[in-house]
Amino acid sequence: MEATATLTLSSPAAVRCSTARSTAAFLHVPRRLPHLRGVQSAAAFRALPSPSPGWRRRRSGMVVRAEMFGQLTTGLESAWNKLRGVDRLTKDNIAEPMRDIRRALLEADVSVPVARSFIESVTEKAIGTDVIPGVQPEQQLVKVVNDELVQLMGGDVSELVFAKSGPTVILLAGLQGVGKTTVCAKLAFYLKKMGKSCMLVAADVYRPAAIDQLTILGKKVGVPVYSEGTDAKPSDIAKNGLKEAKSKKTDVIIVDTAGRLQVDKAMMNELKEVKKAVKPTEVLLVVDAMTGQEAASLVGAFNGEVGITGAILTKLDGDSRGGAALSIKEVSGKPIKFVGRGERVEDLEPFYPDRMAQRILGMGDVLSFVEQAQQVMRQEEAEELQNKIMSAKFNFNDFLKQTKAISQMGSFSRIIGMIPGMNKVTPAQIREAEKNVKFMESMINVMSADERERPELLAGSRERRRRVAKDSGKTEQQVSQLVSQLFKMRARMQKMMGAMQGKDTPDMDNLMESIKAEEQAATGTGQRRRKYGNLRRRDLDSMRGYRR
Ligand SMILES: Nc1nc2c(ncn2[C@@H]2O[C@H](COP(=O)(O)OP(=O)(O)OP(=O)(O)O)[C@@H](O)[C@H]2O)c(=O)[nH]1
């Protein structure tokens, strides 16, 4: 793909824009702003859609970073810039960028332990990642950081859970002024759009205005509000509200509870009582994004005391740091289910960790480019492997790669076990398989490059097998078994591959039988030899065939 994009803008402001320039310089392939080619006027430029969610186009024509997470995004940018010109990521050359990332996280108000463990896992993954042809190391690091950010924020989107029968009860808790009452209306609006009927329950009896506020908001979104004034007990109000919802066949009730200036025993006890009275499907703690890591510890504290199912993060629109969004899941173990981005009832949306990470990095284009490149690499690797198998060139390097990949997924037989109708394997068998991989690895590690590539060298020379045994501290018999196992694997794979290509029918019963028996019989025992009389002869045939 072409490596340069030219900004042919007549607006000097747009050309001067430093962020756009630094981003354009950062990317090599594909160009980040190809859609700017041929744009001849500032008006045409302003009419373009924003290049990515993390950017905002000003009326002046300048592209500027949106406020949210702005600080963190800028901090991370300096990390990528330090990697320009390096040809691969190493422990040494990523040390400084990692310090920048750590600083950026701390400035975003992420707690020290969370930042530390984030840096550790990014470092480990960045160094361990294979170089992807065509991808710059800094782009690769962006991808690693993105994936880790997604994990840090909980991985997958955490959906609202609905009751299997009867009304779903959502209990909202939180400190004063975090936006609980507003969230009640926002949630009702969101659920109504999903086609659910809702009812709001006013169980905040301490602030009379809270009931009025809820009534007004309920009217605004067209949802009934159940209230008993300020004299009733919150748990009774919630219970009666639920009864009413049942009688009206309402799908969801949202219970608004009272907030306090800070966490206190009375509030926790009251919440526990309401929880006991209505047995909610969801207990959601509403927290203010602007309180950063404090919000995360609050979620942890409420979860420990009352038991919650998730958090709703409000006022994200005013938060330029992002510490709360980044820390809540890691600190409390509970997911963020929704985020509030404004005061309007429409300003609530499910929390998508992947979209949030992209917003932080502001580099959606880089990420999709790296993903595509990875896909191509995987495809090329798979094709190469297939060719090797079909041409009987499957060697010890491939063997090691495959067995490692397999052991990471939990052994070959576990994968077979995933096929409907096949037996599942036990954790003990998986552990055994993993031990076997280490055992084999120690022998393969002492082989010469030639021997790894051409296993027939070992098959044909006792001398070589003896040497490998001596250098790896194993017996000659164990080395011979490893060699024979490689040819077995080659034969099996050829057979399966042939079957997949319609050349043969796979003998799956036989295959399962042999894998099971292999796992039961200790390597090198007489039992194994007796069981494998047939298989060995077949393997020997395939070995002979190969050597011919
Ligand atoms: N910018 C912004 N403001 C919000 C958001 N959510 C709520 N607010 C505002 O925050 C203020 C407090 O919101 P409430 O819903 O009254 O808070 P509360 O938690 O119910 O307060 P108490 O009833 O006193 O416990 C209001 O002015 C809301 O408009 C948000 O996502 N973004």
The ligand as a Tripos MOL2 file, in Angstrom:
@<TRIPOS>MOLECULE
LIG
   32    34     1     0     0
SMALL
NO_CHARGES

@<TRIPOS>ATOM
      1 N1        -22.3200   16.1940   32.9680 N.pl3     1 LIG1
      2 C1        -23.0480   15.2440   33.5200 C.ar      1 LIG1
      3 N2        -23.8620   15.5290   34.5630 N.ar      1 LIG1
      4 C2        -24.5990   14.5380   35.1150 C.ar      1 LIG1
      5 C3        -24.4960   13.2000   34.6480 C.ar      1 LIG1
      6 N3        -25.3230   12.4290   35.4160 N.ar      1 LIG1
      7 C4        -25.8890   13.2630   36.3070 C.ar      1 LIG1
      8 N4        -25.4610   14.5320   36.1330 N.ar      1 LIG1
      9 C5        -25.8140   15.7300   36.9010 C.3       1 LIG1
     10 O1        -25.3840   15.5500   38.2370 O.3       1 LIG1
     11 C6        -26.2380   16.2220   39.1460 C.3       1 LIG1
     12 C7        -26.6510   15.2800   40.2780 C.3       1 LIG1
     13 O2        -27.4810   14.2800   39.7370 O.3       1 LIG1
     14 P1        -28.6050   13.5150   40.5870 P.3       1 LIG1
     15 O3        -29.2230   12.5330   39.6910 O.co2     1 LIG1
     16 O4        -29.4920   14.4730   41.2800 O.co2     1 LIG1
     17 O5        -27.7060   12.8100   41.6550 O.3       1 LIG1
     18 P2        -28.1490   11.8330   42.8470 P.3       1 LIG1
     19 O6        -27.0980   10.8170   42.9560 O.co2     1 LIG1
     20 O7        -29.5110   11.3440   42.6250 O.co2     1 LIG1
     21 O8        -28.0980   12.7940   44.0750 O.3       1 LIG1
     22 P3        -28.7900   12.5100   45.5210 P.3       1 LIG1
     23 O9        -30.2330   12.2880   45.2540 O.co2     1 LIG1
     24 O10       -28.5380   13.8040   46.2490 O.co2     1 LIG1
     25 O11       -28.1120   11.3810   46.1210 O.co2     1 LIG1
     26 C8        -27.3920   16.7240   38.3110 C.3       1 LIG1
     27 O12       -27.2160   18.0870   38.0360 O.3       1 LIG1
     28 C9        -27.3030   15.9170   37.0200 C.3       1 LIG1
     29 O13       -27.8390   16.6380   35.9270 O.3       1 LIG1
     30 C10       -23.5960   12.9220   33.5440 C.ar      1 LIG1
     31 O14       -23.4210   11.7880   33.0700 O.2       1 LIG1
     32 N5        -22.9120   13.9880   33.0320 N.ar      1 LIG1
@<TRIPOS>BOND
     1     1     2 1
     2     2     3 ar
     3     2    32 ar
     4     3     4 ar
     5     4     5 ar
     6     4     8 ar
     7     5     6 ar
     8     5    30 ar
     9     6     7 ar
    10     7     8 ar
    11     8     9 1
    12     9    10 1
    13     9    28 1
    14    10    11 1
    15    11    12 1
    16    11    26 1
    17    12    13 1
    18    13    14 1
    19    14    15 2
    20    14    16 1
    21    14    17 1
    22    17    18 1
    23    18    19 2
    24    18    20 1
    25    18    21 1
    26    21    22 1
    27    22    23 2
    28    22    24 1
    29    22    25 1
    30    26    27 1
    31    26    28 1
    32    28    29 1
    33    30    31 2
    34    30    32 ar
@<TRIPOS>SUBSTRUCTURE
     1 LIG1         1 GROUP 0 **** ****
